[in-house]
Amino acid sequence: MSVERAEDIRNTDEGEDVKAVAGSAALRYYAVAPGTRLNVRSGPGTSYNVLYVLPEGAKVPIYCQTSGTTVTGPYGTTKIWDNIDNGEYVSDAYVQTGSDGYIAPRCG
């Protein structure tokens, strides 16, 4: 899968970080649950290797989403995993998207 790269950053009226992505709509960044250091994994599930850990207060882009291991976190129980970069996934149960469902295209 190819992930487009962001070119510049600007703030919206709501204080969200948004990057303009070449050839597509603006890319939103979503807050990770407060007080959480979130594992970033090599695939959409808890059996995949941990690549690194996001610090508390992190915000992540969501390029696409896919189904994987069921996880329970601060924002509910879900099988949705968010692709935050090439080969990097976090459970949507720890990302404040404002939705219990998919908010980005399916990874393919």
C-alpha positions in Angstrom: 0.0 0.0 0.0 1.2 3.5 -0.8 0.7 6.3 1.7 0.7 9.8 0.4 2.9 12.3 2.2 1.8 15.5 3.8 3.2 18.8 2.5 2.2 21.5 5.0 0.3 22.0 8.2 -2.4 24.4 9.2 -4.8 24.8 12.1 -8.6 24.7 11.7 -11.0 26.9 13.7 -11.6 23.9 16.0 -7.9 23.7 16.9 -7.4 20.4 15.0 -4.1 19.8 13.2 -4.7 19.3 9.5 -2.1 18.6 6.8 -2.7 19.3 3.1 -1.9 16.1 1.2 -0.8 16.2 -2.4 -3.5 15.1 -4.7 -6.2 14.5 -2.1 -8.3 16.2 0.6 -6.8 17.5 3.9 -5.5 14.9 6.3 -6.9 15.1 9.9 -4.9 14.1 13.0 -6.8 12.4 15.8 -5.9 12.4 19.5 -4.8 9.2 21.3 -6.7 8.6 24.5 -5.4 10.8 27.4 -2.8 9.2 29.6 -2.1 6.5 27.0 1.2 5.3 25.6 0.0 3.4 22.5 1.7 0.5 20.9 2.3 0.9 17.1 2.3 -2.5 15.5 3.4 -3.9 12.2 -0.1 -5.2 11.3 -3.7 -4.9 12.4 -3.6 -7.1 15.5 -2.1 -7.7 18.9 -0.1 -10.7 17.5 2.0 -8.3 15.3 5.3 -6.9 16.5 5.4 -3.7 18.4 7.4 -1.2 16.3 7.5 1.6 18.8 5.3 3.3 21.4 3.5 6.6 20.9 4.0 9.0 23.9 1.1 10.4 25.9 -0.6 13.3 24.1 0.1 12.0 20.6 -2.0 12.7 17.6 -2.1 10.3 14.6 -3.2 10.5 11.0 -5.5 7.8 9.7 -4.7 6.9 6.0 -7.0 3.9 6.0 -8.6 1.4 8.3 -8.9 -2.4 8.3 -10.3 -5.2 10.4 -8.1 -7.1 12.8 -7.9 -8.4 16.4 -10.7 -7.2 18.7 -9.4 -4.7 21.3 -11.1 -3.0 24.2 -9.9 0.5 25.1 -11.1 3.9 26.3 -13.3 4.4 23.2 -15.0 1.0 23.3 -14.4 -2.5 21.9 -13.6 -2.7 18.2 -11.9 -4.8 15.5 -11.0 -1.6 13.6 -7.3 -0.9 13.2 -6.0 2.5 11.9 -3.1 2.7 9.4 -1.0 5.6 10.6 1.9 5.1 8.2 3.2 2.4 5.8 3.1 -0.8 7.8 2.1 0.9 11.1 -1.2 0.2 12.8 -2.9 1.2 16.1 -6.2 0.0 17.5 -9.0 2.4 16.9 -10.2 1.7 20.5 -7.5 4.1 21.6 -8.0 6.9 19.0 -10.7 9.6 19.4 -12.3 9.6 16.0 -15.8 10.5 17.2 -17.2 7.4 15.7 -17.7 3.7 16.5 -17.3 2.8 12.8 -15.0 3.4 9.9 -14.1 7.0 9.3 -11.4 6.4 6.5 -11.2 4.3 3.4 -10.5 0.5 3.9 -6.9 -0.5 3.5 -6.4 -2.5 0.4 
